[in-house]
Amino acid sequence: MIPPLPAEPRRIVFLFSDTGGGHRSAAEAIIEALDVLYEGRIACEMVDFFKQYAPPPMNLAPEIYPPLSRMPALWGMGYRISDGPRRTRVFYSAIWPYVRRHIQQLMAEHPAHLYVSVHQLINTPMARALAGTGIPLVTVVTDMVTTHAAWYARGATHVVVPTEEAFRRGVNAGLSPEQMTVVGMPVALRFQRLNEAREDIRRRLGWNENLPVALMVGGGEGMGPLEEMARAVDEAQLPVTLVIVTGRNQALRMRLERRRWHIPVHVYGFVTEMPAFMRAADILVSKAGPGTISEAFIPGLPILRYSKMHGQEDGNVTYVVETGAGLWTPTPEELVSALRRWLEHPEELRRAAEVCRQLARLDAASEIARILARYAGIS
C-alpha cells in the first residue's frame, strides 16, 4: 500500500544501482537539472534497489559486477543469451513472485508521484507493480547504442533514449514510437559550466604545459587493460604527458605510482575534477562507457577506445568510429600507433575534436528534467 503524499513538493524516486558508474551519474545529473529548473517544487530521492531491496542473490549484484566486468567473454555471452523481448518477458514472469513483495516494500517506504528507473533490470517488475496505481514510471536509458531488451518495459509510461539506434531498438522490442523520446545522455552541469582555461588547469595541477596531454581512464573501478596500455605508451616514449585515473582500483594506483616512467606521468585514484581533467587534456584514452563518451564530447576531446563490455558497449565503439570522434585501439600496438599518428598529424586530431563538439548534447539533462516534471504533475 502506497501512503498518501502532499501535493507539493512533488516527489520523484530514482531507481539505480552501482553496477558501473553510469547509472548513478545519470541520476545525479538529472536531479541536478531538476533542482535548478524547479527549485523547491520537486523533492528527489535515489534508491539502490539491489542493495536495499533485492532478495538474495540479486542483492549481490553491485559486488559481483566489478569482477564480472573483467571477464568480457563471459559478460558478452550472458548479454547475448538474455537479450530479446521474448526472453526478457519469460525471465521477468519467472522471477515476479520472488521480487513482488520486495518491490511493494520499496514503494511503501519510498512513496512518490513519479518513479524513474536508470537501470534496465528493475523496469519490468516496477512497471508491473505500478500497474493500476496511476503512478507513472519513466525509464531513462543509460546505455548508448546496443541497448538490452530489458530497458524497454512495455508497461513503462515513457522511455527516454540517448540515440536514434536506441530508439529503433525500442520499437523492435515492442514499444510505440510515441512512448519514447530521443534526448541524449544526461551529463552533469559542471562539465559545461567550467570556466577555467586549460592552461590554468595544467599549471594548477602541475602538468607539463608544453606537451599534449593524453588522459587515460578506466571508469570508477579502473577496469580494462589500463596498466598494459599505459606501459606501452611509456615504452614507446611518445612526446606526450600521460594522466592516468585508476578510480577505486587502489592496487592499480599503487603499482603505477611505483613504476619508473620514461615520459611525464601523473597517477590519480578516484577524482572529482574530471571536467577540469577533460578540459585540460588533448586526447581521451578509455573504455567504451557511454557516460565517459558523452562527457568527452562537451570539451571536444577525441577518444581512443581500448576496451568494451561485449554486447553492451559494442555499439558505442561503432558510434565513435563511424562519426569520426575517435578510434578503436584494442591492443597496445594499435593504441601507440593511433596516438603517434594524432601527435604527428594534429589536423586529424583537430577534426576529431570538432566532431566531438558537434555530437555534444548540452541540454540533455535539462530536457529529461522537463519531461519528468510533466509526468510528476508540474507544468
N, C-alpha and C positions, 0 to 999 in steps of 0.2 A: 504494500500500500504506500503510495507516494503522498507525503504530507502536504497540506496546502502551503502556498508561498505568497508573500506580499506582492502587490502589483509592481512595485519598484523598490530597489533596483532589480532589473531583470537578471535572472541567474543563469549562467551558462557553465556547464561542466564539460571539460575537455578530457577525453579518454585517451591515454597514451601508454607507452611502456619504453623503458630504456633498453630496448633491443636494437642497438645502434643509436647514434646521436640525433638522427634526423627527425624522429617523432617529437621528442621534447623541444628541440629548437624551433620546429614549425609551430607548435602550440604556443610557445613563448612569443614568437614574432607576431602571431595573430592577436594574442592577448594584449601585447604592447600597442598594437594598432587600435584595438577596441578602447583601451584606456585613453588614448589620445583623442579619438573621434567622439567618444561617448562618456566623457569623464563623469563619474558618479552615477550614471544611469544603468550600468551593467556591472555585475559582480561575477568574476571568473574564478574557477577552481580547476586544478589539474588533479586527476586521479589515475594512478598507475594500476590498471585493472589486474595485471598479472601479479604484482607484489601484494596488493591489498585485498583482492577478492577472488582470484582464480583458485580453483581447487587443485590439489596435487594431481599430476606432476606439472600442470600448466603454470603453477606459481614459480617454478624454477626457470622459466624462460629467460629472464634477464641475466641469470648466472650462466645459463647454457650458451647463450648467444656468442660471447667472445671466443671461447674455444671452438665452437662450431664454425664460426666465420673464418677460422684459419684452416678449414678443410673445404676448399672451394668445390672440389669434385663432388663431395658428399652433399654440400649445400645445393649445388645445381641439380643434382639428381632428385633431391627432395622437392625442390621448387617445380621441376617439370612434372613429377608424378602427381603432385597435389593440384596443379593448375587446371583450370577448366570449369565452366559453370556447373556442369552436372556433378563432377567430383566434389566441388565445393558444397553443393546442396546436400549430397549424401553425407559428407563429413559432418556438417552442422546439424543435420537431422539426428545423427547418431549421438552427438555429444550434448544436445539440448537438455535432455533430462538431467544430465550431470551438472550443467552450469546454470540452469534456470534459477535455482534458489540463490545462488551467489550474485547473479545479476539483479535479482529482486532486492537483495540486501543492499547492493550498491545504490540502487535507485531510492530506497528508503532512507539511507544515511546521507545521500548527496542529491536531494531533490533539485530539479532545475526546470526552467522554462524551455530550455533547449540543451540537447546533448550533442557534442561534436566529437567525432572519432577521427584521430590522426593515425590509427593503427589498423591494418587490414583484418586482423584476427578477431576483433570484437564486433565488427559491423553487423553481420547476420544475426548473432544472438541478441544484440542490443535492439536491432530493428524488430525482432520478434517480440521481445519483452515490452517494447513501447507500442506495439500494435493495439489500437483501440483506446489508447490513453489520451490522444490528442496532442501529445508532446512530440515535437519534431526531432528528427535525427539528421544531422548534416555530416557527411563524410568529406574530409579534406585529404585527398590522395597525396602522399608524400614520397611516392616513387615516381620517377620522371617519365619513362617511356614504356619499358616492358613491365607493365603492371599486372599483378596477380589477380585472378578472377575473384578472390576473396574481398578485394576492395569494393566490388560492385554489388552490394546487397540490394536486391530489388525492393525491399521494404524501406530503404532509406528515403527520407523526404527529398533530399537533394545531395548531389555529389559534385564536389569541386575538383577539377583535374588540372594538372600543370601544362599539358601539351595536347596537340591535336591527335597524336598517336594514342595517348591515354584515353582521350575521348572516344576514338574509334573502338578501342578495346572494351570500353564500357557498353557501347552499342552492341558489340558482338556478345557480351555477357548477358544481354537481355534488358538493359536499361533503355529508356526512351531518350532521344536527344534532348527533350525539354527538361529532363531530370538532371542534366549536367550543365556545368559552365566551365569553360576553359579560362583560367586566370593566370597561371604561373605558380612557381614555388614561393611560399612566403619567406621573406628574409628580414631579419631584424633591422630596425631603422638605423642602428649605429653604423651599418655598412654603407649607407648613403648619406649620412649626416656628418661624416668625418671631414673636418676642415683642415687638419694638419697637413702640411706639404710633405711629400715623400722625402725630400732632402732633410727636413727637420726630424722626421721619424727615424731615418737611418742614423742621424747624428745622435739622437737621444738614446737609441738602442745600442750604439757602438758598432754599427755595421760599416763596412768599407763603403765609402761614398763614391769611389771611382770604378767599382766593378759592378756588373749586372748581378742581381740577386735572384737565386732560384730557391723558392720556398717549397720545402718538402714536408708533406703532412700525411698522416695515416689514419685520420679520424680520431674520435675521442679515445679509442682503445689502442692506437698506434698499430693498426692492422696492416697486413700485406708485407711484402719483402722490403720494408723500408730500409733496414740496415744494409742489405745486399746492394740496393740501388745507390745508397749514399756512398758506400765504399767504392763502387765502380766510378762514380763521378770524381771522387777524390783521386783515385789511382790514375785516371785519365788526365789529371791536373789541368782541368779546363779553367779558363780565366773567368771565374765566377765565385761569388760568395754563396755558400750553401747554408741555409737556415732550416734546421730540422726540428719539427714539432712532434714529439712522441706521445702526446696525450697522457692518458693514465698509465701507460706502459713504463713503469719506473725501472724495470730491469733493462729495457732497451735504452732508456736515457742514460743509465749509469755506464753501460758498455760504450756508448757513443762518446760520452764525456771522457772516458779513459783512453780513447784511441788517439794516436798521434797523427794529425792530419797534415796533408801537403798543401791544401788550399784553405782560405779563410772559412771557418765553420762556426756556427752558433747553434747550440743544442738547447731546446726548451722542453719542458714537460707540458702539462695542461695549461693553456694560455687563455686569457680573457681579452687579449688585444688582437684577435685575428683580423678585424677590419683594418687596423693600422699595419699589421704584417702584410696583408694583401695589397694595401695601397703602396707600401714601400718596395714591394717585390716587382720583378720583371717577368718571371715565369713561375707557374704553379706546377709542382710535381706531386701527384696524389693518386689515391684510388678513385674509383668512378662513382663516388657517392653523390646523390642528386643535390643535397644541400650545399656541399662544397662547390659544385659546379655553378649553382645559382649565385652563390656569394662571389665567386670569382668573376662572373660576368659583369658585376656592378663596377669595379675599378678597371675593367678591361684587362684582365690578367689571363694570358694564353695558358693552355692547360696541356700537360703531358700526363697521360693516364698510364699507370704501370700495373694496376690490378683491379679486379672487379669481383663482385659477388655473382657467380654464374647464374644465369637465368634472370635474376632480379635487376642486375645492372648492365646486362648486355646492350640494351638499347641506349643507355647513357653514353657508352663508348661510341656507338654508331652516330648518335646525335652530335657529339662534339666533333668527330672527324668529318662527317659529311657537311656540316655547316662551315667548317674551316676555323673553328675556335680552338682546335688543338689536335694532338696526335695520340695514337695508341702505341705505347712503347713498353710491352710486357717483359722484355728481357733487359738486363743491364747494358748489353751491347747496343740495343736499339735506343735506350734512353740516352746513352752517351752520344750516339750518332745524331739524334734529334737535337739535343742541347747544343752540340757543336755546330750544327747547321744553322740554328737560330742565332747563335752568337756571331757566326761568320757572315750571316745574311740578315742583318737587322731589319731590312724592309719586309721580309717574310714575317718576322715577329710583330712588326707594327700592323700588318694586315690582319693577323690573327687577333691582336688586341682590339682592333676596330670591330671585328665580327663579334667579339665578346660583348662589347658595349652595346651593339645593336640588339643582341639577344636578351639583354638585361630586362627584367620585368620589375621596375622600381616600385610600382604601386600594388603589387600582388597582395601583400598583407592587408593593405587598406581596402582593396576590393573585396577580399574574403571577409573582412570585418563588417563591411556594409551588408553583404549577403547574410551573415549570421545575425546581425542586428534586426534585419527584416523578419527572419524566422523567429527571433526571440520576442517579437512584438513591438519593436521600436522603428518608427518610420524615419 
